[in-house]
Structure formats: structure tokens, C-alpha cells
Amino acid sequence: MTKRHRPRRGSLAFSPRKRALSQIARVRSWISSGDSPRVGGFAGYKAGMTHIIKVDDKSNSLTEGTEISVPVTVIETPPMKIDGIRCYSKTAYGLRIIGEVHADDEKRDERLPEIESAVTDGKINVIRVIVKAMPKHVKGVPKKKAETMEINIVGGSVQDMFNYSKSILGGEMHISDVFNNGDVIDVSAVTKGKGTQGPVKRWGTIIQDRKAYRSSKGRHIGNIGPWHPARVRWTVPQLGQTGYHQRTEFNKRIMMIGDDGESATPDGGFTKYGVVTNPYVIIKGSVPGPSKRLVRMRGAIRPTGRYIGAEPDITYISLESKQG
């Protein structure tokens, strides 16, 4: 019998494929450029997908200057509350908390000067704001409890960052305060969960030939390894958790930011979501996760530079029913 050889099936890049610890995606890197301080990201709830008609502004494209259809994702972005400030110092073992203050803290006026003195002494390197997403204001999301996360303050000096964060403490932040039309961003979310699945669906292995398939082993792995080492290696495709993993997609372009959600809601509302009633953002392409999933957005940490500063020319937003 001829020896068959083919590359392994399935990427090991995301191993181990375990369930995400939280539906709130974790963001580890933030853009650090800019002269003036601002909040480095935002969060919203995925409503669904539709399509728009826009003028193609991609350089050297065959359709440059003509109208094209683009699939987009609509994310509902209600205002977020600035609940606190958390300051860190960079050490050899990672970030260490130096000071923290909350908007409703009774000792707020005492702790702010202490943190400011630490900033002046150069003990603080990173400043983040503690923000709360408000799902209770979103009709399509059956949640009431606010979802808390940290977002970096980016741009300017550390002193400028602290002064800016102090000025917005206790207030509300809108999507238009962070991003503009045409900005390139990164999106992070937890993907749709599929539970325990076999190696064919989980890793993309081939189904075995007719003889093996008739013996009810057709979707099993034919060989799980050699005699030595006398153990099953972790690289062998096996059944297990599929989906519900955190994923980040880079360089997603903002097509439009709107205030009236009904102007982007299809007839009958989005499937399994409903009507968008808050401000919203339209992003080119798909976004990880099912509808109602919390999606975190940040400034692109490695933008391509092709669309930076260019605002899309949108001529039509599809409002046709997506039901059924």
C-alpha cells in the first residue's frame, strides 16, 4: 500500500481550545500614539449584519470610484459610565496597582491628591479608567447588571492622562467621543459556543475510507501517535470544547457612527435581537460572536494605513427584513 502523507489538519495557533473565562473580552495591548489624551476604546452589543452601498475608495482597485456593495455589522453602543480611575506602575513582574479611586467613593477627594503626587513623582506609568457598559438601556439584550471593564487612557504625557481621566470621572462616554467615521479599529469578542464536538468538526480532519466508516469509526482519528513517547501528544486532534473562545480581528474599518438606531434597523428588527434604539456603529465585515454579544473596540495597534483619515462615502443602507 502506498504511503500517504499530508499536512496536519487544523491550526494549533489558538491552543489550548478552552472556554473563555468571561464574556467580557480581555484587551492586553493599546495604541499609545497621539498628542492629546483620550479614552482608547469602547464597547457595544452586536445587533446583526446588513449591507451598504458605498463609493469604492480603495486605491488601485478595479472598481475605484464606483459604487459597490459591502457587508457590514451593526453594533449598538449605548453610553458608558466612567466609574473609576486605576493607576499602574510597570515592574519586572508586570503591572502593579499604585492607586485607585471610584466616582462614588466617600474618600474620593482624599485619594485623588495622593494619586496625583504619585504621578508627579514618576511612580505611575499607565492610567486606565474603569467603565461600565449599560445593557439595561438596550432592548435587545436581556441583562440588567452593568458589565465592568478597564480601558487605557492613551496619548499625551502621564500628567495629561491623569488630568483628563479626572475631568471625565463620574460622567458618561459616547462612541463619538472615541472614534470617528473611517477609523481603523480592532474588535475583540467571545465567539459563538458549540459545546463538545468531534475531531472532524473541531480540527477539520478527513473522514476515513469506506471500510472504517462502516465500522462506526469513520469520524475517529486513525492514529493517535507512535509507540514512543508512550503518551498521547497534545498536538493530536481530539474531541473537546469548540467555540466560546476569545478572538480578536484586526483592522476593521468604521463605516458610519449614528445617533438614531432606527435608521440602521431592518424592517422587523435584527434576527434574535430586535430594534436598535441607542447610538450605533457600522463596521465593515463580520465581527466575532453571536447577536447580543459584548464587543470591545480599540484603536488599531498595527493599522495598514490605506484608509487612515478617509471617511467612507455611503449612499445606501439596506433596511430590508432579515427575518427568516
Secondary structure, DSSP 8 states (H G I E B T S, - for coil): --------SS--TT-S----S-SS----------SS-EE-EEEEEEEEEEEEEEE---TT-TTTTSEEEEEEEEEE---EEEEEEEEEEEETTEEEEEEEEETT-TTHHHHHHHHHHHHHTT---EEEEEEEE-GGG-TTS---S-EEEEEEEESS-HHHHHHHHHHHTTSEE-GGGT--TT-EEEEEEE----EEE-HHHHH------HHHHHTT-TTS-S----SSSSS--TTS---EEES--EEEEEEEEEEEEES-GGGG--TT-BTTTB---S-EEEEES--SS-TT-EEEEEE-SS--SSSTT----EEEE-------
